[in-house]
Amino acid sequence: MNLKSFDVEQRGRLDKILTDILDESRNQVEQLIKEGLVFVNGKQVLKTGKKLIVGDKIEYKFKEIIPKEAAIIDFDVEIIYEDDVMMVVNKPSGLVVHPAPSVKEATLVDWLVHKGISLSTISGEERHGIVHRIDKETTGALVIAKTNEAHQKLSAQLQDKSMGRYYLALIDYPLKASGIVEKPIGRNPNNRLKMDVVQNGKEAKSAFCKLTESSKKVELIVVKLFTGRTHQIRVHLESLGRHILGDDLYGFKSKKDTIKRVYLHAYKLYLCHPTTGKEMEFLAPLFLDMQSYIDKEFKKGEVDEKVNPSLINSYFTTITNRL
């Protein structure tokens, strides 16, 4: 497998610099280094805390992913759309998108390979076809590239914002108002599993729109991302003193036997077809657990009225114009 490389632009420890560049956890990066898969100026480095200076060249590679015959693929994934160059799936909760050193179970990429689906290769062996990610516990619409040309064009749309998603989330207390949060995000210095609003983090911008609330003060909101940072919605909500139901990592207080996962769902995906250029929209149905909670706690007519695919875009036009 070919090595990937970059030049150091700021002094610091090898593990910290790699963590920031790869957007993986510190534990995953440390494992990468200890397994001899990282090189500095052409020499293998096994010391995670090695000090680097500006101009040092880092080369790295992920372990070659062998199809996980040992990892039982006893699940299926709903395909929302498929043609010769791309497909859109509805990712279930608990499914990791692509392999990584710390991931032991079968992933979405493993499922795609197992199904014999043609996939792009420009993201490397471990990320075949993956244009963008969704957190393990988050559900919803995810686009897969089957060809390298489609992958490049879809990735360009992520950059110029002509591709995007609207998320539905259930939060533990109503927002004071709909609006935009623009706060930089980086790794939490005290808990490597978490991200946080940090002074020197990466630019991050989210828009939140209030939809309806239950008698228990749980609120259904819709979210639009202008950037795609790890845990972005969860971190920006925490900065507002709000948490997604089931998200005990970021502070939601609940018994895990009642809400078993984060109630965050990528509901609507929009993009331009990489071959025809046609504007397309895809809806990912809610999974039974989140749908059942909404049916039980909210007024059905009001939810149906507010969660209207043809209206969602206009909610954010209103928010943007108001600011």
WOZIBEL-V74084 format. One record per run of one state. SS is the DSSP state (H for helix, E for strand, - for the rest). FROM is the first residue (numbers start at 1). TO is the last residue. If there is no record, write none. Layout:
SS;FROM;TO / SS;FROM;TO
This chain:
-;1;3 / E;4;7 / -;8;11 / E;12;13 / H;14;22 / -;23;25 / H;26;34 / -;35;37 / E;38;40 / -;41;42 / E;43;44 / -;45;50 / E;51;52 / -;53;56 / E;57;60 / -;61;77 / E;78;82 / -;83;85 / E;86;91 / -;92;107 / H;108;114 / -;115;124 / H;125;127 / -;128;129 / E;130;130 / -;131;138 / E;139;145 / -;146;147 / H;148;160 / -;161;163 / E;164;171 / -;172;178 / E;179;182 / -;183;184 / E;185;187 / -;188;194 / E;195;197 / -;198;201 / E;202;202 / -;203;204 / E;205;213 / -;214;218 / E;219;225 / -;226;231 / H;232;239 / -;240;243 / E;244;244 / -;245;247 / H;248;250 / -;251;263 / E;264;272 / -;273;278 / E;279;283 / -;284;287 / H;288;297 / -;298;299 / H;300;306 / -;307;308 / H;309;322 / -;323;323
